[in-house]
Amino acid sequence: MTDEHNFPPKPQATAESLADPLGFMEVEHAWHDAVTRWIEAVLDGLENRPIQAEAEVMVEFLTRDLPRHIQDEEEDLFPLLKERCGNDSSTKAVISRLSEEHKLDEDLVDFIIADLQMIAANKRVPNLMRFFANASGFAENQRRHLAWENQTVLPLARKSLTEADVKTLARGMAERRGLSVE
């Protein structure tokens, strides 16, 4: 994050960046981490600074970027990993856990979006404690989730996926973003 009030530039998907889909996921994870740090900073002092612009960025992240990233993993990466890792119970357990966390994220996001839309419109959040609880839970989940993905899933994918698998992953990610890759 450039400072406690602003996000770094959001990763831009291009045919070139998606040619390395695992590298692009890693860049997205770094941005997700910056968003998570912003959420935590907001929770430390919501009423002490204007955050309307960041709230708008967060709404976009939660309604478009995060769901698309989850689709990348659920529809392409995780099935490919399951196929390559066969009977490895620890890999299956990690993927299962991350899929459950994706469901939790989706549940929390609905509440968070409504509150962030109020903040973006410079209106009072009706239940600040609910926002704090949901946003805190989301941030905590993201920290754990990103650690598992960066330390376990992406290295496993780099080791296990074939060149054809990586191209399949790249095509799926590109299609979701209206792009095409070779």
C-alpha positions as CSV (number, residue, x, y, z in Angstrom):
1,M,0.0,0.0,0.0
2,T,1.4,3.4,-0.8
3,D,0.1,4.9,2.5
4,E,-2.6,4.1,4.9
5,H,-5.3,5.8,2.9
6,N,-4.6,4.6,-0.6
7,F,-4.3,1.3,-2.5
8,P,-1.4,0.4,-4.7
9,P,-2.3,0.0,-8.4
10,K,-4.6,-2.9,-9.0
11,P,-3.0,-5.7,-11.1
12,Q,-4.1,-5.4,-14.7
13,A,-4.9,-8.6,-16.6
14,T,-3.4,-8.7,-20.1
15,A,-2.7,-11.5,-22.5
16,E,0.9,-11.2,-21.4
17,S,0.3,-11.2,-17.7
18,L,-2.1,-14.2,-18.0
19,A,0.4,-16.2,-20.0
20,D,1.9,-16.9,-16.5
21,P,-1.4,-17.5,-14.6
22,L,0.3,-18.6,-11.4
23,G,2.5,-15.5,-11.4
24,F,-0.6,-13.4,-12.0
25,M,-2.4,-15.1,-9.1
26,E,0.6,-14.3,-6.9
27,V,0.4,-10.6,-8.0
28,E,-3.4,-10.6,-7.2
29,H,-2.6,-12.1,-3.8
30,A,-0.3,-9.2,-3.1
31,W,-3.0,-6.8,-4.0
32,H,-5.6,-8.8,-1.8
33,D,-3.1,-8.5,1.0
34,A,-2.9,-4.7,0.5
35,V,-6.7,-4.6,0.6
36,T,-6.7,-6.7,3.8
37,R,-4.2,-4.3,5.4
38,W,-6.5,-1.4,4.4
39,I,-9.5,-3.1,6.0
40,E,-7.5,-3.6,9.2
41,A,-6.4,0.1,9.2
42,V,-10.0,1.2,8.8
43,L,-11.0,-1.0,11.7
44,D,-8.4,0.8,13.8
45,G,-9.9,4.2,13.1
46,L,-13.0,4.3,10.9
47,E,-14.4,7.5,12.3
48,N,-11.2,9.5,12.2
49,R,-10.6,9.8,8.5
50,P,-12.5,10.0,5.2
51,I,-12.5,6.7,3.3
52,Q,-15.1,7.2,0.6
53,A,-12.8,6.7,-2.3
54,E,-11.2,3.6,-0.8
55,A,-14.7,2.2,0.0
56,E,-15.6,2.5,-3.7
57,V,-12.5,0.5,-4.6
58,M,-13.4,-2.0,-2.0
59,V,-16.9,-2.5,-3.3
60,E,-15.4,-3.1,-6.8
61,F,-12.9,-5.6,-5.3
62,L,-15.6,-7.4,-3.4
63,T,-18.2,-7.5,-6.2
64,R,-16.0,-8.1,-9.2
65,D,-12.3,-8.9,-8.5
66,L,-12.6,-11.3,-5.6
67,P,-15.4,-13.4,-7.1
68,R,-13.5,-13.7,-10.3
69,H,-10.4,-14.7,-8.5
70,I,-12.4,-17.3,-6.5
71,Q,-13.7,-18.7,-9.8
72,D,-10.2,-18.9,-11.2
73,E,-9.3,-21.1,-8.2
74,E,-12.5,-23.1,-7.9
75,E,-13.2,-23.7,-11.6
76,D,-9.7,-24.2,-12.9
77,L,-6.8,-24.3,-10.4
78,F,-8.2,-26.6,-7.7
79,P,-9.6,-29.2,-10.2
80,L,-6.3,-29.3,-12.0
81,L,-4.4,-29.7,-8.7
82,K,-6.8,-32.5,-7.6
83,E,-6.2,-34.2,-10.9
84,R,-2.4,-34.0,-10.7
85,C,-2.1,-34.8,-7.0
86,G,-4.4,-37.8,-7.2
87,N,-4.7,-39.5,-3.9
88,D,-2.7,-37.1,-1.8
89,S,-5.0,-36.6,1.2
90,S,-3.1,-33.5,2.5
91,T,-3.5,-31.7,-0.9
92,K,-7.2,-32.6,-0.9
93,A,-7.6,-31.4,2.6
94,V,-6.0,-28.0,1.9
95,I,-8.1,-27.5,-1.2
96,S,-11.3,-28.5,0.7
97,R,-10.4,-26.0,3.5
98,L,-9.8,-23.2,1.0
99,S,-13.1,-23.9,-0.8
100,E,-14.9,-23.7,2.6
101,E,-13.1,-20.4,3.3
102,H,-14.3,-19.1,-0.2
103,K,-17.9,-19.8,0.9
104,L,-17.3,-18.0,4.2
105,D,-15.9,-15.0,2.3
106,E,-19.0,-14.9,0.0
107,D,-21.3,-14.8,3.1
108,L,-19.3,-12.0,4.8
109,V,-19.0,-10.0,1.6
110,D,-22.7,-9.5,1.3
111,F,-22.9,-7.6,4.6
112,I,-19.6,-5.8,4.1
113,I,-20.7,-4.5,0.6
114,A,-23.8,-2.9,1.9
115,D,-21.9,-1.1,4.6
116,L,-19.1,0.0,2.3
117,Q,-21.7,1.4,-0.1
118,M,-23.0,3.5,2.7
119,I,-19.5,4.7,3.5
120,A,-18.8,5.4,-0.2
121,A,-22.0,7.6,-0.3
122,N,-20.7,9.4,2.8
123,K,-23.6,8.0,4.8
124,R,-23.7,6.7,8.3
125,V,-23.3,2.9,8.6
126,P,-26.5,1.7,10.4
127,N,-24.7,-0.9,12.5
128,L,-21.0,-0.1,13.0
129,M,-20.4,-3.0,15.2
130,R,-21.8,-5.4,12.6
131,F,-19.5,-3.8,10.0
132,F,-16.5,-4.2,12.4
133,A,-17.3,-7.8,13.1
134,N,-17.8,-8.8,9.5
135,A,-14.9,-6.8,8.2
136,S,-12.6,-8.2,10.9
137,G,-13.7,-11.7,10.2
138,F,-13.1,-11.2,6.5
139,A,-9.7,-9.7,7.1
140,E,-8.7,-12.5,9.4
141,N,-9.9,-15.1,6.9
142,Q,-8.0,-13.4,4.1
143,R,-4.7,-13.4,6.0
144,R,-5.0,-17.1,6.7
145,H,-6.2,-17.9,3.2
146,L,-3.5,-15.9,1.4
147,A,-0.8,-17.6,3.5
148,W,-2.1,-21.1,2.6
149,E,-2.3,-20.2,-1.0
150,N,1.1,-18.5,-1.3
151,Q,3.0,-20.9,0.9
152,T,1.3,-24.2,-0.1
153,V,-1.0,-24.0,-3.2
154,L,1.0,-21.9,-5.6
155,P,4.3,-23.8,-5.0
156,L,2.4,-27.1,-5.3
157,A,0.9,-25.9,-8.6
158,R,4.2,-24.8,-10.0
159,K,5.6,-28.3,-9.1
160,S,2.7,-30.4,-10.2
161,L,0.9,-28.8,-13.1
162,T,1.9,-29.7,-16.6
163,E,2.5,-27.1,-19.4
164,A,-1.0,-28.1,-20.8
165,D,-2.5,-27.5,-17.4
166,V,-1.0,-24.1,-17.1
167,K,-2.4,-23.2,-20.6
168,T,-5.8,-24.4,-19.5
169,L,-5.6,-22.3,-16.4
170,A,-4.5,-19.3,-18.4
171,R,-7.4,-19.7,-20.9
172,G,-10.0,-19.9,-18.1
173,M,-8.6,-16.9,-16.4
174,A,-8.4,-14.9,-19.7
175,E,-12.0,-15.9,-20.7
176,R,-13.3,-14.5,-17.3
177,R,-11.6,-11.2,-18.1
178,G,-12.7,-11.0,-21.8
179,L,-9.2,-11.8,-23.1
180,S,-7.6,-14.6,-25.0
181,V,-4.2,-16.2,-24.6
182,E,-2.3,-18.6,-26.7
